[in-house]
Amino acid sequence: MTPNQLPPLPEPDTHCFDDDTGKDVWSYTADQMHAYALAALAKQAQEPSHVAALTAIASGDLGGLRY
């Protein structure tokens, strides 16, 4: 994963039949998306460009952050 790139989405884990389209569909549960978001944030936290910002946020020193 390159900086600022999200990891690939996992396989959907919820199957249902969509009455509107008449098709079988798959979707993600809230728990699955929450785990994905945490994994993506953890990966981004390992990027050198994000370490200083995360350190500043954790310490409450937001004056030196650049967006």
C-alpha positions as CSV (number, residue, x, y, z in Angstrom):
1,M,0.0,0.0,0.0
2,T,1.4,3.4,-1.0
3,P,0.9,6.5,1.2
4,N,-2.7,7.7,1.3
5,Q,-3.9,4.5,-0.4
6,L,-6.6,2.4,1.2
7,P,-6.2,-1.3,1.6
8,P,-8.4,-3.4,-0.7
9,L,-11.9,-4.0,0.6
10,P,-12.6,-7.4,2.1
11,E,-15.2,-9.8,0.6
12,P,-18.7,-8.8,1.6
13,D,-20.1,-11.1,4.3
14,T,-23.9,-10.5,4.1
15,H,-26.1,-12.1,1.5
16,C,-29.7,-11.2,0.7
17,F,-32.2,-11.0,-2.1
18,D,-33.0,-7.5,-3.4
19,D,-36.8,-7.5,-4.1
20,D,-36.4,-4.3,-6.1
21,T,-33.9,-5.6,-8.6
22,G,-34.7,-9.3,-8.3
23,K,-31.0,-10.1,-7.8
24,D,-28.9,-11.7,-5.1
25,V,-26.7,-9.1,-3.5
26,W,-23.9,-9.1,-1.1
27,S,-23.1,-6.3,1.4
28,Y,-20.8,-5.4,4.3
29,T,-21.9,-5.5,8.0
30,A,-21.2,-2.5,10.2
31,D,-18.7,-4.6,12.2
32,Q,-16.9,-5.6,9.0
33,M,-16.6,-2.0,7.9
34,H,-15.5,-0.9,11.3
35,A,-12.7,-3.5,11.3
36,Y,-11.7,-2.3,7.8
37,A,-11.6,1.3,8.9
38,L,-9.4,0.5,12.0
39,A,-7.0,-1.5,9.8
40,A,-6.8,1.3,7.3
41,L,-6.1,3.9,10.1
42,A,-3.5,1.6,11.6
43,K,-1.7,1.3,8.3
44,Q,-1.8,5.0,7.7
45,A,-0.4,5.6,11.2
46,Q,2.7,3.6,10.1
47,E,3.4,6.0,7.2
48,P,6.3,8.4,8.2
49,S,4.4,11.5,6.9
50,H,1.5,10.7,9.4
51,V,3.6,10.0,12.5
52,A,4.3,13.7,13.3
53,A,0.6,14.6,12.8
54,L,-0.6,11.7,15.0
55,T,2.0,12.6,17.6
56,A,0.8,16.2,17.6
57,I,-2.8,15.2,17.9
58,A,-2.1,12.8,20.7
59,S,-0.1,15.5,22.6
60,G,-2.7,18.2,21.9
61,D,-0.1,20.3,20.1
62,L,-2.0,21.2,16.9
63,G,-0.2,24.5,16.2
64,G,2.5,23.0,14.0
65,L,0.2,20.8,11.8
66,R,0.1,21.4,8.1
67,Y,-2.8,20.1,6.0
